[in-house]
Every structure is written in structure tokens, then in C-alpha cells.
Amino acid sequence: MENKITLAARKERTNPIKRAFAAASKRVQRVVTTVTSMLTVTLLTTISAFAAPASGTSGGTVDGEAAFNSVIGFFATWIGRIGLVVAFVGGVMFALAIKNDDAEAKTRGLMTLASGFVVFALTLSLNLFGITA
């Protein structure tokens, strides 16, 4: 019994790979702990930044909702125009499918036509979503 314990103890002492992994694990754990604590301190530190008002303005405030609605209105206008172009292409596809009497092409043309009008209708209904263009 005594002999088995001493053999196991010798194997653990003489295994350099196991010792290297144990040392590396401690280093990695130390580095991870350091980085985590540094990030925590950085995130807990707050900085107050105030923009100086522009010259000739009263306070330099910008209405965020008005700016958002302006951007959405611009994109909605162009997306609606693209929807009308897609509907036009769908109409041409449907007309050519009628000429060739191709049922699958007729279906594709009508689907493209309908999808273009749906996109256009969505851009016109921004008031339903609470956005004024």
C-alpha cells in the first residue's frame, strides 16, 4: 500500500507537462481577472459631455423626433418610388406573359405587380405607424 502511494506521488512530481499547464492556467486566470476588473472600472466611470451651443442659436437644441421623421420621410419617398418601378416591371412582365400565354410567367408578373404596389402603399401609410413624413 505504501509503495503505490509513493509511485503516484513521484509521477505527479516528475510530470513537467502537467506542471506547465497548471502554471499557464494560473497566468491565464490572472490575466482574465485583470482585464475583467479594468473593463468593469472603465464601464463604471461616467463622463458628462455637454455640447456648446452653435453661434446664433438659442441653446443649440435639436428636436430628435423631427430629425427622425425627416430622415424617414426621405427614405419613404424613395422606397415608394422604387415600389412603383417594381410594379411597372411586374405589369410589363404580366403583359408579355399574356402575349406568350405562359401561366407561370403570368403568376410571376402579377406577384411582382402586387408586391410593388404593397411597398408603395406602405410608404404612404406612415401615419398608421405614428411617423409623420
C-alpha positions in Angstrom: 0.0 0.0 0.0 2.7 2.4 0.9 4.5 1.6 -2.3 1.6 2.6 -4.6 1.2 6.0 -2.9 4.9 6.8 -3.4 4.8 5.8 -7.0 1.8 8.0 -7.7 3.4 10.9 -5.9 6.6 10.5 -7.9 4.6 10.5 -11.2 2.9 13.8 -10.3 6.2 15.4 -9.3 8.0 14.4 -12.4 5.3 15.2 -15.0 6.5 18.5 -16.5 3.6 18.9 -18.9 1.1 18.8 -16.0 3.1 21.4 -14.1 3.3 23.7 -17.2 -0.4 23.6 -17.8 -1.1 24.3 -14.2 1.3 27.4 -14.3 -0.2 28.5 -17.6 -3.7 28.2 -16.2 -2.8 30.4 -13.2 -1.4 33.0 -15.6 -4.4 33.0 -17.8 -6.7 33.3 -14.8 -4.7 36.2 -13.5 -4.8 38.0 -16.9 -8.6 37.4 -17.3 -9.2 38.7 -13.8 -7.1 41.8 -14.5 -8.8 42.6 -17.8 -12.3 42.0 -16.3 -11.6 44.3 -13.4 -10.2 47.0 -15.8 -13.3 46.8 -18.0 -15.6 47.0 -15.0 -13.9 50.1 -13.7 -14.0 51.7 -17.2 -17.7 51.0 -17.6 -18.5 52.3 -14.1 -16.7 55.6 -14.9 -19.1 58.1 -16.3 -18.2 61.2 -18.3 -20.6 64.0 -18.7 -20.2 65.8 -22.0 -22.1 68.9 -22.9 -22.0 70.4 -26.4 -21.6 74.1 -26.7 -24.5 75.9 -28.4 -23.8 76.9 -32.0 -23.3 80.6 -32.6 -26.5 82.3 -33.4 -28.8 79.7 -32.0 -30.8 79.7 -28.8 -29.4 76.8 -26.7 -28.4 74.6 -29.6 -31.2 72.1 -29.0 -32.3 69.8 -31.8 -35.7 68.2 -31.9 -34.8 64.5 -32.3 -38.2 63.4 -33.4 -38.4 66.0 -36.1 -35.0 64.9 -37.4 -36.0 61.2 -37.3 -39.3 62.0 -39.2 -37.3 63.9 -41.8 -35.0 61.0 -42.4 -37.8 58.5 -42.5 -39.7 60.8 -44.9 -36.8 60.9 -47.3 -36.3 57.2 -47.3 -40.1 56.5 -47.6 -40.3 58.8 -50.6 -37.6 56.9 -52.4 -38.7 53.5 -51.3 -42.2 54.3 -52.6 -40.8 55.3 -55.9 -38.8 52.1 -56.1 -42.1 50.2 -55.3 -43.8 51.9 -58.3 -40.9 50.9 -60.5 -41.2 47.3 -59.3 -45.0 47.5 -60.0 -44.3 48.8 -63.5 -41.9 46.0 -64.2 -44.5 43.5 -62.9 -47.0 45.0 -65.3 -44.7 44.6 -68.2 -43.9 41.0 -67.2 -47.6 40.3 -67.0 -48.3 41.8 -70.4 -45.5 39.8 -72.0 -46.8 36.6 -70.3 -50.3 37.3 -71.8 -48.7 37.6 -75.2 -46.9 34.2 -74.8 -49.8 32.5 -73.0 -47.4 31.3 -70.2 -49.3 30.6 -66.9 -46.2 30.6 -64.7 -44.9 33.9 -66.2 -48.4 35.4 -65.6 -48.3 34.5 -62.0 -44.8 35.9 -61.6 -45.8 39.1 -63.3 -48.9 39.6 -61.1 -47.0 38.8 -57.9 -44.3 41.4 -58.9 -47.0 43.9 -59.7 -48.8 43.3 -56.4 -45.6 43.5 -54.4 -44.6 46.8 -55.9 -48.0 48.3 -55.0 -47.8 46.9 -51.5 -44.4 48.6 -51.0 -45.8 51.8 -52.3 -48.9 51.6 -50.1 -46.7 51.0 -47.0 -44.7 54.1 -47.6 -48.0 56.1 -47.9 -49.3 54.7 -44.6 -46.6 56.1 -42.3 -49.3 57.8 -40.2 -50.5 54.3 -39.1 -47.1 53.7 -37.5 -47.0 57.1 -35.8 -44.5 58.6 -38.2 -45.3 61.8 -40.0 -43.4 62.2 -43.2 
